[in-house]
Structure formats: structure tokens, C-alpha cells
Amino acid sequence: MKAFYFIDKPLNFTSFDVIRKLKKILNTKKIWHTWTLDPLATWGLLVAVWKYTRLIPFLEKDRKTYEFEISLDWTTDSFDLWEEINYLSEEKQDYYKKNLTLEQIKQEIKNNFTGKITQIPPKYSALKIWWKRACDLLREGKKVDITIKSREVEIFDIKISDYSYPKLKLEATVSAWTYIRSIANDLWEILWTGGYITFLRRIKIANLDIKNANNLDETLEKLDIKKLFWEEKFIELNNEELSEIKAWRYIENSYKLAKNKAYFVLLDNEIVSVIEVVNNEENENDMSLLKAKINLF
């Protein structure tokens, strides 16, 4: 039952819609996903089943690549098509059509959207306010002061694929927790044009490519865990060591593993435990013992 799947989320499906359908397909209740996705976007949704759900925290920091389109002739409160559209006047649209050049946009992107930047996530997001998602509070009409703090994110690469006013198409590789809708909103505020996301598709998560994702109506293929956790260290233990780790007891660090790092223990090509170097209780300065951090037996 332990498995990871990479799903191509359909348009207008929420992440939970995908989970609900997969529960029926896989006949399991214990299933969850990484990174909540907007209903109006299509992209790769990484899903963990059964005990592998406990490994999700090891994946949430991976970088991601998006294709997206910004329309520079209006604004919405949600920075996408979800909320009411406020069009620019025809006069302003005509002005930007004549004067807003590709070179100007490239320069502003280079100056403001490369490397480490600070952004404020959209109020219409899955961030929790009062233990509820901010977007749900707003759509329920709750009169609350939704103040979302800015955060530092990183844009590793961003390039323009096409531009013909008002449509601007881009591709960006970004760090975890980066909001593409906020990039769209921040860009139009710099250009004074208005703008919001009309198309958004996540095409890569770390080394996973959307070309290899499964649709919900086809046979699902389990992901190779070594390719999924390609940055992690895998080891195999002997039967005696496995028994001790399973019982949450210490074993000797005969593998000379380094401290401050997690190691994935394999058994029959499945992850059965995540172990780490811990202090020797008899000698605090001797980092020579291993113990389970997570057990998935």
C-alpha cells in the first residue's frame, strides 16, 4: 500500500477533489498530497499513500517550475479568474498596447524577479487565518482583518515565452512557498498596467516532469522512491539492526553516517524507516549511535 503517485490535476478540480477520487480508485482512506493547488490551475500533484504520508515533509522544500500567462489589461482581488474582473479603460489599454514594450518588461523582471525576493501571498490563498483558509473566510463573506505577512522566496530562473499585449507568457523555476499569482500582481503594480493570471500550470517538481504524470482516468504508476528522493541518502541494514530500529532502540553507527542528516532505510525497495545520528547517552561527545526518527514498518 505504501506508494507515491504523480497526478496531472484537471482544471477546476481542487486538491481535495483529487484525493477524494483517489481514495475510491486505490481503496484506501490514508492518502494526502503535497502543496495545495488552485482549482483554476492544472499541474502535477504529488500524492502519498498510507505510511508514506509521513514522508511528505521531506518533499515540501523542493523547487518547482511553472508555465503561466498574465493578462495586463485588468485586475481581480484573487489575482486570477476566480473573482470579479476590473477592466482598465479602453484609453489605458490603448496606451499600454502602443507603449509597453517587451524590452521594458524584460528589464523590470530582471530587476525585481530574480534571486531572493520578498512577496506577500494573496489573501485568496490556502494560508490559515484563525485555523481556516484565508480564501474560505473571504468567500464566506466573513468580515475579518486578513493580514498576511511578507515572506522571502527565491526565483531561480524566469523567462518570457511570448508577449503580445495584453498577454504575457512566462516560465519560472521558484523555491517552495512562492506564489505565482503574487508575481503577477507585483509585476503589474510596477508597470501600472493591471494584471492577473489567466493560465497556470506546474510542469516540474524537483526532478518530476508533468510529461510523466498520470491522469485520473488511467492506470496509476507508482513513483520510484529513489528518483523521488534523489537528494536523500539510502542505506540497507541487516536483520538484527532492523529489529532494533523497529523497536526504537539504538544501534551503533558502524556506517559512519554524519550527524544533522536523515537517512532512508530500505527493505525490499521500500522505505521502512528514517534514521539519524543521536548522542550516546553514556558519552555526550560521542555521536556514534543511530536511532529511528520515523518508522514505517
Buried (B, 14 or more C-beta within 10 A) or exposed (E): EBBBBBBBBBEEBBBEBBBEBBBEEBEEEBBBBBBBBBBBBBBBBBBBBBBBBBBBEBBEEBBBBBBBBBBBBBBBBBBBBBBEEEEBEEEBBEEBEEEBEEEEBEEBBEEEBBEEBEBBBBBBBBBEBEEEBBBEBBEEEEEEEBEBEEBEBBBBEBEEEEBEBBBBBBBBBBBBBBBBBBBBBBBBEBBEBBBBBBBBBBBBBBEBEBEEBBEBEEEBEEBEBEEBBEEBEEBEBEEEBBEBBBEEEBBEBEBEBEEEEBBBBBBEEBBBBBBBBBBBEEEEEEBBBBBBEBBBB
